[in-house]
Amino acid sequence: VTFRGGTVYARREGLTVRFCEAQFHRGDANGDGLNDVSDAIHIFSFLFLGGPAPGCREAANTDDSPVLDISDGIFLLTFLFLGGVVPPPPGAPSRAPCGPDPGGPSSNLGCERYDGCG
């Protein structure tokens, strides 16, 4: 089975493989469960300084566009400090429940690890 660019092999006949959509907060790039300035710093560090990739790129995709880019950090800072638009679902702002990407797998940039729902 191919899923999001990876291959999963089943070794037993009749094995059922279920794929669950990742649960996350949009705008929480560093996975700490909050939407704050540290998330914008994490995005900019990854994009421009060779910092670590977000464990959940879809959470860092603050504006829910097809790509993770500078506009995501700017969108978040505008929301936080200038009264800009709230990041799209799921789970923004950070006190809202986590959830899967409502756009489904076709819009997902990937979410390997997200610890902010705990």
C-alpha positions, 0 to 999 in steps of 0.5 A: 500500500502506498500512503503519502509517498511511503510504502507499507507492506502487509505480511499476513493475508487479511490484515487490515491497515488503518490510517488515522489523520494526524491531530494538531493545532494549526499554527503550533510549529514547535508542537508545544500546544500553544500559538505564540511567537516561538512558533513564528521563530521556529518557522523562520529558523527552519526556512532560513537558518537551517533549523530543525524541521517542524515535526508536523509541517501541517501544524506549521502551515499557519495559513493552510496554503499548499506550501510551508513558506515565509507567509506562514510566519507572517500570518501567525505574527499578524494574528498574534500582534495585529489582530489578524485572521485566526489560523484555519482549523484544526485547533486554532487558537491553541485552546481549541481541541486538536483535530485532523486537517479538514482539507484531508490528505490531499492538502496535507504537508505531512505530520510525522510527530505532534506532541501539542495535543496532550 
